[in-house]
Amino acid sequence: MSLGLLIALSLALGVAAWLFFLWTVKTGQYDDPEGAKYRMLEDDEGERKPAPPPAEAGREDPPGPPPGGAHRGPERSP
């Protein structure tokens, strides 16, 4: 490859990177970089579900469909 082609290619890549950076700034990608780590720590009271009760040790469910009649698929232990 000739030296002129390599220079033109590197300039084109540099301009493309600069245009991409300007586009990200224009669309607001860098507006609030600190907010996500603080939102992660906030409690969402409306979305909290109670924890299921702990399973009894040594207790096995009887074979067959669950009460209610519908089969839900294979049971998985935690």
N, C-alpha and C positions, 0 to 999 in steps of 0.2 A: 504494500500500500504506500501511497505517496504521503509525504509529510503534510501537504495541503489538505488532503482528504481527512487525515486524522485531526487536524486543527479544526476543520469545519464540523466534523462529527462531535468533537468535545464542546465546541461552542453551541451546537444545536442541543446537546444534552443539558448543558448549563442553563440555556434559555428555557427549556422544557421544565426543568426542576424549579426555576424561579417562577414560572407561570403557575405551576402546581401549588407552590407555596402561597402565592397571592390568592389563588382560588380558595385555599383552605382558610386563610385569614378572612376573606370576604364572606364565606359561608358560616363563620362563627365557630370554627373548630377549636379555637384557643380562648374562647370567652371565659370559661369557668373551669380551669384545670384542677382546682382545689376542692370543688364542691362534691365530687363523687365520693371521696373518702369520708366526708362528714355526713352525707346522706346515708351511707352504709351503716353508720352507728345509730341513726334515729330509729325509734320503735314505731312501727305501723300498727296501731291498736286495732284497726279494722280488719287486718289480715291475719291476726294471730289465732291459731287453732289450739285447743287443749291437747296435751300430750296423751297418747293412748296409755291405758293402765298397763303396768308390767305383767308379763306372763308368769304364771305359776310354774315353778320348777318341777319337772317330772310329769307334768300334765299333758296328755295327748288328746286331741280331738278324735271323736269316733269317726270311722270311715263312712263315706256316703256324702250326699249333698248337704250343703249348709242349711240351717233353718231358714226357711223362706222359699226353698225349692229350686232356686236358680244356681247353677254351677258357675263359679267364678274363675275356674282354671286351677292350675297346680298351686298349692300353697308353698310359700317360700319362707324359710325361717331367717330371722335377722342375723 
